[in-house]
Amino acid sequence: MSEKKSLLNDAQSRMEDIFDRLDVDDDVRHQFKQPRRIHQAAIPVRMDDGSLQVFPGWRAQYDQSRGPCKGGIRFHPDVDADEVATLSFWMMLKCAVVNLPFGGAKGGVKVDPKSLSRLELERLSRGYIRAFYDVIGPNRDIPAPDVNTNETIMGWMADEYSEIARHKVPAIITGKPPAMGGSAGRTAATGRGALQVLEAWARRRGMQPENMTIAVQGFGNAGYHFARLAKESGYRIVALSDSKGAIHARQGLDPEPIWQHKHKNRELRGMVYCQSSVCAESDVDHMSQDDLLALDVDVLVLAALENAITTDNVDQVRAGAILEIANGPVTADADKSLARKKVTVLPDVLANAGGVIVSYLEWIQNRTGDYWSESYINERLADQLVGQAELCFDRAEGENIDYRVAAYLQSVERIALAIASSGTQRYFCSE
Ligand code: NAD
């Protein structure tokens, strides 16, 4: 079976060790085995030429012991039930690592969204909400953007939900345009948070940004904001890649003009997606995406998709540390090899939690009607994320375990407590 097919098994293979270390009871082990629900729908879309296409879509709700489910919606040709379930599992862990009152969910549609016109894409986005209207809601399950879904798409989805409900429900979705109740700072939050985690770790090591080189796989929303803010903080970004290729400059790249260049065409033509690539850059060396993963840098940032580092390419990794902005970019077996090579991994459930923290703040603002400034949001993001990251780092260093294990322990402990607090097991025990 390919690694893609067994994503959930691969993700869960890390759990037995965590359960044993925490000595959790069987209730928790059972509840972690599978998502509570996976909803599947066929989403019909009237195409611009009058024909009808039907796209498969999913919403997986892994667990809601700590609060309503929370998780993004992905549009991608490779989406399937296994991927969506796995992403909902990681969302559950992530929300608990950073102590948010949410469970985990994820949604997806199997589609090549870049082949659709803007109107077809809007009809698909609205169709997704019509298909899953009954199972989501501001107190039940709150979606957000993920790969190939963005602020524009969240706006259409929030509008569709409100149309069906016959009143405005801004708290149904986060990552909306600010004009519809979206939070200041949400678009940059994942990249900003990842930088905060990296800086908290680097401070402990006495490492200075000016002396650190970084390569970024995945120059999309999360990767771009990370790279832009890291450059502003003094780090040297030496390489960037996207789905079409990679660029490299030992003296350092400036992410901002590269992003602007990549998106100029999109804005001019009112497109939802950017069809250009970092490869359009001249005056820089071009390289393959695989070669970027093998660069000798202080930090390799993985901000594209799952399974970027597997047993096939882990031996080529020469970075001192990996910052996981993507969900699940390193397989469980590759993780073991990285540990043997003493490569530090700052794990996804911590490193990319900035997005869901600001989504939580957006949800609070929507529910209270009290809207906050970007500087206040960024301050709250830093307080919550760095505070929880420091707890993980202390635990890892105190117990001599890696950061992923420390983050998983922090998360599972909290979920287990919620399960135990709401359960009935003690009524059935003999003592
Ligand atoms: P995005 O679609 O904006 O960007 C993804 C980028 O990865 C694109 O530039 C794409 O071209 C590139 N890419 C795809 N395959 C690649 C490959 N083989 N090599 C190099 N680049 C490749 O998506 P995003 O929102 O930036 O999300 C990226 C990752 O971060 C995903 O795993 C997502 O689940 C995770 N994440 C995102 C958020 C968020 O708020 N956006 C929050 C948490 C986690």
Boltz pocket constraint, residues with backbone or C-beta under 6 A from the ligand:
constraints:
  - pocket:
      binder: B
      contacts: [[A, 145], [A, 146], [A, 147], [A, 148], [A, 149], [A, 186], [A, 187], [A, 190], [A, 217], [A, 218], [A, 219], [A, 220], [A, 221], [A, 222], [A, 223], [A, 241], [A, 242], [A, 243], [A, 244], [A, 245], [A, 289], [A, 303], [A, 304], [A, 305], [A, 306], [A, 325], [A, 326], [A, 327], [A, 352], [A, 353], [A, 355], [A, 356]]
      max_distance: 6.0
